[in-house]
Amino acid sequence: MSSCKRLGVFVAFDSEGVIDDYIPYLLNDLKQNVERLIVVVNGQLTPEGRRTLESITGDLIARENAGFDFGAWRHALLEYLSWEEVMQYDELVLLNDSCFGPLYPFRTIFAQMEEKGDADFWGLVAHGEVRTMNPFGMCPYGYLPEHIQSSFIVVRSRMLHSVAFETYWKELPFVQNYQEAVAKIECVFTKHFEEQGFRWDVLVNTADMDGSSPTAHAFFSPGQLLLRGMPMLKVKAFAQSLNDLLNVHMVDDLAEGMQYLRQHTQYDERLIFQHILRKYNIADIHDTLHLDYVVSDRSAEKVASPKRKVLVLLHLYYMDLLESERRYMEAIPEEADVLVTTMSEEQKQAIEAAYGKTFGSRLRVIIMTNRGREAASLLVAARPYIMDYEYVCFCQDKKSSQVMYGTGASFSRLGWENMLCSRAYIENILNTFEREPHLGLLVPPRFFGGLFLYNLPTNLWTICFDRTVEVAKMLGLHVDIRPDKGIICTNSMFWARTKALEPLLRHEWTYDDFEGEPTPIDGALRHVIERILQFVAQDAGYYTGIVMTPEYASIQTNAYFYLVCREMRRSSQLQAELNTLAQGKSKSWRSSPRLNWLRVIYHKVRGR
């Protein structure tokens, strides 16, 4: 440890009182660089969380969630300690739980900043000045001043021992909400002490990234910061709005940052996924990390791996499709067992006749009750077998009588092609699971043709949201499920790490749980099971990705680009019509139904 005598004050907040593993990792490293470490927990703290923190420090404060981070720091400095005790230290380190890290030891960070110069206080990164912005209309400067991001601030001796610093904490205003905390305190701290004559600095300079519109790089460009030596990764970077991110870049930054983390640091990404999968919606995680996998169907990766236990589960009902589906059967690798569910002895015999020679002793066909269709196949008929395997693929034959032939055929092909395209493709999917230990589920791309052309990801809930929430409660899932977040799983076909299905399979489902025939075309339990898969995997500690062949990546890219351009044209045309109609008209006309209708359509197109 440096001869510098440091006091560290760390603030944590979790709505459930949980202390995830990334926090003790951070604190144990920090502890090597401070003489005394105080941990303040705002709000609740579980008994397990308390034991974890008490094993790290004897200075643990659990208090009401009042005043946010600065309120907690003030409590530690003025109420838990006396100011005379604070004055015994050479430096004060203020930080919170909003970042993962350190990606390299804190001692290196302190050494780097000692070499940089004699700033009176410093942080890791700053937000640039924005003269045209007044945060929440409450910043006392009337604009957003340049300021150190408050997740990590070090105050050195000259400022720490000043009357101005003591006065600041004694006169710190109490804030009621997050907006006030940001606008009245975090954004003000740096400029306030700069005006008092104190010099400040940051570890990572982002002046060249600011351009004409500075932004919060820790949120929007965390990957670029890591490449520049940033030792911390913002937790909320994994839950940013896709709309907001697209206003900055093509949402490639965080994925690049994660790649850098894996290749150039020793930080265990398990610490990241443990927390974000517990706290954030899986759709946000999918979007920020763009968990879409384009997998080769022509050549397989050479990966040294022990023999894997693989089950391909098929629910087959339409015997006239057996021959057209043969090429998918022939793609199934020899290491995989094949379990087929069907509805009658006649169907069973037809399946065995069609595929018996292909699979030999690896084939098992079982007859299930005609209730629940593919969902009952998975959860009732096949349930006794699935957990004996490491990986499972589930596919079903499809005919959609309620939509035009082209839509139904295209939807069916989407599933089969992106699950069982070729033997090399399947091998690469299995290698992807082994390469990414937190990947739990791979599903086909979302379908957006024909009847479903105008579906937004949130529309894919259809009428199933409330029932999905009910089933999630029944299964004891503790994940973020919201109607304003999109659905990733829109097809009952998938590849899965079987451990990711445990929350679903440990429930003892019966055929009576499912609706009888004719089953509803929407809102049935089987439709709910389709949508809940991503949340089941998340609760088990795994993320869900979309997997596709290069052919489908090409199809999607071309179609998406066309649709985006078309919607942009529609948006421009609607805006032009609004402007034209509104010009020179009376106030009463501006509130007419025609104009209001146009406004509604315009904002729908814009996604507002």
ABEGO torsion letter per residue (X at the ends): XBABBBBBBBBBBBAAGBBBAAAAAAAAAAAAABABBBBBBBEBBBAAAAAAAAAABABBBBBBBBGEAAAAAAAAAAAABBAAAAAABABBBBBBAABBOBABBAAAAAAAAAAAEABABBBABBBBBBAABBBGGABAAGBBBBBBBAABBBBBAAAAABAAAAAAAAABBBBABAAAAAAAAAAAAAAAAAAAGBBBBBABBAAAAAEABBBBAAAAAAAAAAAAGBABBBAAAAABBAAAAAAABAGAAAAAAAAAAAAABABBAAAAAAAAAAABBAAAAAAAAGBBBBBBAABBBBBBBBBBBBBBBBBBABAAAAAAAAAAAAABBAABBBBBBBABAAAAAAAAAAAAAAAEAABBBBBBBBBGEAAAAAAAAAAAAAAABABBBBBBBBBBAABBAAAAAAAAAAAAAAAAABAAAAAAAAAAAAABAABABBBBBBBABEAAAABBAAAAAEAAAAAAAAAAAAAGBBBBBBAABBBABABABBBBBAAAAAAAAABBBBAAABBBOBBBABGBAAAAAAAAAAAAAAAAGBBBBBBBBAAAAAAAAAAAAAAAAAAAAAAAAAAAAAAAAABGBBAAAAABAAAAAAAAAAAAAAGX
